[in-house]
Amino acid sequence: MSLGSEALSEISCDEVLAEIEHFLHGELDSSKAAHLAVHLAECGPCLERAEFTRTLKMVIRTKCRSEAPEHLSVRIQEALRRESFH
């Protein structure tokens, strides 16, 4: 699936979309990250996909955060301590 023109940069839309997660997490080497950044700067559809992915991750990270009640945390810690002594 090619969303934009491969002539825009040295990397295709398919390659960008396959690597977008790694790019957003800063997991690519500097050369590959630079190629993706150039492509994203020149290809609207890929940039929109990257921004959607970045926004979705932020919403999930923000909204899906919950902490266990204190009494549950204490029970789990106690159970782990008991388990480690066996």
Secondary structure, DSSP 8 states (H G I E B T S, - for coil): ---S-GGGSSS-HHHHHHHHHHHHTT-S-HHHHHHHHHHHHH-HHHHHHHHHHHHHHHHHHHHT-----HHHHHHHHHHHHHHHT-
